[in-house]
Amino acid sequence: MGKSKKIFLGLSIVFFLIMIAIGIDISRKTTFPGSKGYLKESIIGSESDSTKQNSKKDTLDSE
């Protein structure tokens, strides 16, 4: 095996080890979205609150 092939093989192994380390690091810091509980805001819905406020403003303006 030539010197250039050995250098390429060594660099490719180092590259893949770095990529695996980055993948493991990222996976430890994140969680699966399905494992999180629902927030109260997402269950109730933030749009319904804003539409209630807008309808109250509209009724006050029409009076």
N, CA, C and O atoms as a MOPAC input file, in Angstrom:
PM7 MOZYME 1SCF
protein

 N      0.85500 1    -1.16700 1     0.00000 1
 C      0.00000 1     0.00000 1     0.00000 1
 C      0.90700 1     1.23800 1     0.00000 1
 O      1.88600 1     1.31600 1     0.74200 1
 N      0.54900 1     2.19300 1    -0.85200 1
 C      1.36500 1     3.39100 1    -0.97100 1
 C      1.18000 1     4.34000 1     0.19000 1
 O      0.24000 1     4.22100 1     0.97600 1
 N      2.09500 1     5.28400 1     0.28100 1
 C      2.06700 1     6.25900 1     1.37000 1
 C      0.81300 1     7.12400 1     1.29000 1
 O      0.21000 1     7.42400 1     2.32100 1
 N      0.40800 1     7.52800 1     0.09100 1
 C     -0.77300 1     8.37900 1    -0.06000 1
 C     -2.04700 1     7.63100 1     0.33400 1
 O     -2.96400 1     8.23700 1     0.88800 1
 N     -2.12000 1     6.32700 1     0.05900 1
 C     -3.28700 1     5.54700 1     0.45100 1
 C     -3.37000 1     5.41400 1     1.96300 1
 O     -4.46400 1     5.44100 1     2.52700 1
 N     -2.23300 1     5.27100 1     2.62200 1
 C     -2.21800 1     5.17600 1     4.08100 1
 C     -2.68400 1     6.48700 1     4.71500 1
 O     -3.43300 1     6.48800 1     5.69200 1
 N     -2.22800 1     7.60000 1     4.14200 1
 C     -2.63800 1     8.91600 1     4.64900 1
 C     -4.13300 1     9.10700 1     4.45900 1
 O     -4.82000 1     9.57400 1     5.36700 1
 N     -4.64900 1     8.74600 1     3.27700 1
 C     -6.07900 1     8.87100 1     2.99800 1
 C     -6.89100 1     7.99100 1     3.94100 1
 O     -7.90300 1     8.44000 1     4.48000 1
 N     -6.47200 1     6.76300 1     4.14700 1
 C     -7.17000 1     5.84800 1     5.04200 1
 C     -7.16800 1     6.38300 1     6.47600 1
 O     -8.19000 1     6.32600 1     7.16000 1
 N     -6.04300 1     6.89400 1     6.92500 1
 C     -5.95500 1     7.45300 1     8.27100 1
 C     -6.85300 1     8.66100 1     8.44900 1
 O     -7.54600 1     8.78500 1     9.45900 1
 N     -6.84100 1     9.55700 1     7.46100 1
 C     -7.69700 1    10.74700 1     7.54900 1
 C     -9.17500 1    10.38300 1     7.47900 1
 O     -9.99300 1    11.00000 1     8.16000 1
 N     -9.52200 1     9.40500 1     6.67800 1
 C    -10.92600 1     9.01700 1     6.59100 1
 C    -11.40400 1     8.37400 1     7.89200 1
 O    -12.54300 1     8.59400 1     8.30500 1
 N    -10.55400 1     7.58800 1     8.53800 1
 C    -10.92000 1     6.99700 1     9.83500 1
 C    -11.10000 1     8.08400 1    10.88300 1
 O    -12.05300 1     8.04000 1    11.66100 1
 N    -10.20600 1     9.05100 1    10.91300 1
 C    -10.31600 1    10.16700 1    11.86000 1
 C    -11.59800 1    10.95900 1    11.58800 1
 O    -12.29600 1    11.34600 1    12.52500 1
 N    -11.90900 1    11.20100 1    10.31800 1
 C    -13.11800 1    11.94000 1     9.94200 1
 C    -14.36600 1    11.21200 1    10.44000 1
 O    -15.24600 1    11.83000 1    11.03800 1
 N    -14.44500 1     9.90900 1    10.19700 1
 C    -15.61800 1     9.15700 1    10.62300 1
 C    -15.73000 1     9.08900 1    12.14100 1
 O    -16.84000 1     9.12300 1    12.67200 1
 N    -14.62800 1     8.99700 1    12.84000 1
 C    -14.68400 1     9.00700 1    14.30300 1
 C    -15.18700 1    10.34800 1    14.83200 1
 O    -15.95600 1    10.39400 1    15.79300 1
 N    -14.75200 1    11.43300 1    14.20400 1
 C    -15.23300 1    12.76200 1    14.60100 1
 C    -16.73000 1    12.88700 1    14.32600 1
 O    -17.46500 1    13.42800 1    15.15200 1
 N    -17.18700 1    12.39400 1    13.17700 1
 C    -18.61300 1    12.47100 1    12.83900 1
 C    -19.45200 1    11.63500 1    13.80700 1
 O    -20.54800 1    12.05100 1    14.18300 1
 N    -18.96600 1    10.48500 1    14.20700 1
 C    -19.68200 1     9.65500 1    15.17700 1
 C    -19.73500 1    10.35800 1    16.53100 1
 O    -20.76500 1    10.32900 1    17.20500 1
 N    -18.63900 1    10.98500 1    16.92900 1
 C    -18.61800 1    11.71700 1    18.20500 1
 C    -19.59900 1    12.87800 1    18.18300 1
 O    -20.28600 1    13.11800 1    19.17600 1
 N    -19.67800 1    13.60000 1    17.07800 1
 C    -20.63100 1    14.71000 1    16.96300 1
 C    -22.05700 1    14.18400 1    17.02000 1
 O    -22.90700 1    14.77600 1    17.68600 1
 N    -22.32800 1    13.08300 1    16.33300 1
 C    -23.66400 1    12.49700 1    16.36000 1
 C    -24.08200 1    12.05900 1    17.74800 1
 O    -25.22900 1    12.26700 1    18.14400 1
 N    -23.17700 1    11.46100 1    18.48700 1
 C    -23.48100 1    11.03500 1    19.85900 1
 C    -23.72600 1    12.24800 1    20.75200 1
 O    -24.62700 1    12.22800 1    21.59100 1
 N    -22.93200 1    13.29800 1    20.57900 1
 C    -23.09000 1    14.51300 1    21.38000 1
 C    -24.44100 1    15.15900 1    21.11700 1
 O    -25.13000 1    15.55600 1    22.05600 1
 N    -24.82300 1    15.26800 1    19.86000 1
 C    -26.11100 1    15.87800 1    19.51800 1
 C    -27.26000 1    15.02700 1    20.04900 1
 O    -28.23700 1    15.56500 1    20.56800 1
 N    -27.15400 1    13.72000 1    19.92600 1
 C    -28.25000 1    12.85700 1    20.37400 1
 C    -28.42200 1    12.88600 1    21.88800 1
 O    -29.53000 1    12.66500 1    22.37700 1
 N    -27.38600 1    13.14400 1    22.62400 1
 C    -27.51800 1    13.25000 1    24.08500 1
 C    -28.21600 1    14.53500 1    24.50300 1
 O    -28.87700 1    14.57400 1    25.54100 1
 N    -28.07600 1    15.58300 1    23.70400 1
 C    -28.63900 1    16.87700 1    24.07600 1
 C    -30.07700 1    17.06200 1    23.61300 1
 O    -30.73400 1    18.01600 1    24.03000 1
 N    -30.58000 1    16.18200 1    22.76900 1
 C    -31.94200 1    16.31900 1    22.27000 1
 C    -32.79400 1    15.16600 1    22.77700 1
 O    -32.28200 1    14.11800 1    23.16900 1
 N    -34.10800 1    15.38400 1    22.76100 1
 C    -35.03600 1    14.34100 1    23.16200 1
 C    -36.00100 1    14.07300 1    22.02300 1
 O    -36.21700 1    14.92900 1    21.16600 1
 N    -36.57300 1    12.89300 1    22.01700 1
 C    -37.55400 1    12.52900 1    21.00900 1
 C    -38.81100 1    13.35900 1    21.22900 1
 O    -39.29500 1    13.42700 1    22.35900 1
 N    -39.35900 1    13.99300 1    20.19400 1
 C    -40.53000 1    14.86300 1    20.39000 1
 C    -41.73200 1    14.14700 1    21.00000 1
 O    -42.52000 1    14.77200 1    21.71000 1
 N    -41.88500 1    12.87600 1    20.74300 1
 C    -43.02100 1    12.14600 1    21.28600 1
 C    -42.91100 1    11.87600 1    22.77200 1
 O    -43.91100 1    11.53700 1    23.40600 1
 N    -41.73400 1    12.01400 1    23.34400 1
 C    -41.56700 1    11.72100 1    24.75900 1
 C    -41.89600 1    12.91300 1    25.65000 1
 O    -42.01800 1    12.76400 1    26.86500 1
 N    -42.03900 1    14.08300 1    25.05900 1
 C    -42.35400 1    15.27000 1    25.85600 1
 C    -43.85200 1    15.33800 1    26.11900 1
 O    -44.65700 1    14.96400 1    25.26600 1
 N    -44.22100 1    15.81700 1    27.30200 1
 C    -45.62600 1    16.02800 1    27.60800 1
 C    -46.12600 1    17.27600 1    26.90600 1
 O    -45.34600 1    18.15900 1    26.54900 1
 N    -47.42400 1    17.33900 1    26.71400 1
 C    -47.99700 1    18.50700 1    26.06600 1
 C    -48.03000 1    19.68900 1    27.01900 1
 O    -48.30900 1    19.52900 1    28.20700 1
 N    -47.74900 1    20.86300 1    26.50300 1
 C    -47.84500 1    22.07300 1    27.29600 1
 C    -49.30300 1    22.51100 1    27.34200 1
 O    -50.06600 1    22.24900 1    26.41200 1
 N    -49.68300 1    23.17300 1    28.41700 1
 C    -51.07200 1    23.62900 1    28.54000 1
 C    -51.43700 1    24.58500 1    27.41200 1
 O    -52.56600 1    24.57300 1    26.92000 1
 N    -50.47500 1    25.41600 1    27.00200 1
 C    -50.75000 1    26.37900 1    25.94600 1
 C    -51.06700 1    25.68200 1    24.62800 1
 O    -51.91400 1    26.14300 1    23.86200 1
 N    -50.38100 1    24.56500 1    24.36700 1
 C    -50.61300 1    23.88800 1    23.10400 1
 C    -51.92300 1    23.11000 1    23.12400 1
 O    -52.53800 1    22.91700 1    22.07600 1
 N    -52.35900 1    22.66000 1    24.30100 1
 C    -53.63000 1    21.93800 1    24.39300 1
 C    -54.78900 1    22.91800 1    24.24300 1
 O    -55.73200 1    22.66700 1    23.49300 1
 N    -54.71100 1    24.02800 1    24.95900 1
 C    -55.78100 1    25.02900 1    24.91200 1
 C    -55.78300 1    25.72300 1    23.55900 1
 O    -56.83300 1    25.94300 1    22.95600 1
 N    -54.61000 1    26.05600 1    23.10500 1
 C    -54.49000 1    26.73000 1    21.82000 1
 C    -54.36500 1    28.22400 1    22.02700 1
 O    -55.25100 1    28.84800 1    22.61200 1
 N    -53.30100 1    28.79000 1    21.56500 1
 C    -53.08100 1    30.22400 1    21.74800 1
 C    -53.96200 1    31.03900 1    20.82100 1
 O    -54.23000 1    32.20700 1    21.10300 1
 N    -54.42500 1    30.45000 1    19.70800 1
 C    -55.26900 1    31.20000 1    18.77800 1
 C    -56.62700 1    31.50200 1    19.38400 1
 O    -57.18400 1    32.57500 1    19.15200 1
 N    -57.17300 1    30.56300 1    20.16300 1
 C    -58.48900 1    30.78800 1    20.74300 1
 C    -58.45000 1    31.96300 1    21.72300 1
 O    -59.42100 1    32.71300 1    21.82200 1
 N    -57.35400 1    32.12900 1    22.44000 1
 C    -57.22800 1    33.25300 1    23.36400 1
 C    -57.19600 1    34.57200 1    22.61300 1
 O    -57.84100 1    35.53700 1    23.02400 1
 N    -56.45500 1    34.62300 1    21.52100 1
 C    -56.34700 1    35.87400 1    20.78500 1
 C    -57.65400 1    36.20800 1    20.07900 1
 O    -57.99200 1    37.38500 1    19.95200 1
 N    -58.40000 1    35.20700 1    19.61500 1
 C    -59.66700 1    35.50200 1    18.95300 1
 C    -60.69800 1    35.97200 1    19.95400 1
 O    -61.55600 1    36.78900 1    19.62200 1
 N    -60.62800 1    35.46600 1    21.18200 1
 C    -61.53800 1    35.94900 1    22.21900 1
 C    -61.26400 1    37.41500 1    22.51700 1
 O    -62.19300 1    38.20700 1    22.67800 1
 N    -59.99700 1    37.77000 1    22.59000 1
 C    -59.64500 1    39.15500 1    22.86700 1
 C    -60.08100 1    40.05500 1    21.71700 1
 O    -60.58000 1    41.15600 1    21.95000 1
 N    -59.90300 1    39.60700 1    20.49300 1
 C    -60.30100 1    40.40500 1    19.33400 1
 C    -61.80800 1    40.56800 1    19.28200 1
 O    -62.29100 1    41.64400 1    18.92800 1
 N    -62.56600 1    39.53900 1    19.62200 1
 C    -64.02100 1    39.64500 1    19.57800 1
 C    -64.50800 1    40.59700 1    20.66000 1
 O    -65.49400 1    41.30300 1    20.45000 1
 N    -63.84800 1    40.63500 1    21.80800 1
 C    -64.22500 1    41.58100 1    22.85100 1
 C    -63.96500 1    43.00600 1    22.38300 1
 O    -64.77100 1    43.90000 1    22.64400 1
 N    -62.84500 1    43.22600 1    21.69300 1
 C    -62.52900 1    44.56200 1    21.18100 1
 C    -63.54600 1    44.97900 1    20.12900 1
 O    -63.96700 1    46.13500 1    20.08900 1
 N    -63.94100 1    44.03500 1    19.27700 1
 C    -64.91300 1    44.34700 1    18.23000 1
 C    -66.25700 1    44.72700 1    18.81200 1
 O    -66.89900 1    45.64800 1    18.30700 1
 N    -66.70600 1    44.04900 1    19.85900 1
 C    -67.99500 1    44.36400 1    20.46900 1
 C    -67.93200 1    45.71900 1    21.18100 1
 O    -68.92600 1    46.44400 1    21.20700 1
 N    -66.79700 1    46.06300 1    21.75100 1
 C    -66.66100 1    47.37000 1    22.39000 1
 C    -66.64900 1    48.47600 1    21.35300 1
 O    -67.21400 1    49.54700 1    21.57500 1
 N    -66.00800 1    48.22100 1    20.21800 1
 C    -65.93800 1    49.23200 1    19.16900 1
 C    -67.30100 1    49.46500 1    18.52100 1
 O    -67.61100 1    50.58400 1    18.11300 1
 N    -68.09800 1    48.43500 1    18.42700 1
 C    -69.40400 1    48.57300 1    17.75200 1
 C    -70.42100 1    49.29400 1    18.63900 1
 O    -71.41300 1    49.81900 1    18.13300 1
 N    -70.18900 1    49.32400 1    19.94000 1
 C    -71.12600 1    49.99200 1    20.85100 1
 C    -70.96500 1    51.44100 1    20.83900 1
 O    -71.67900 1    52.14700 1    21.55100 1

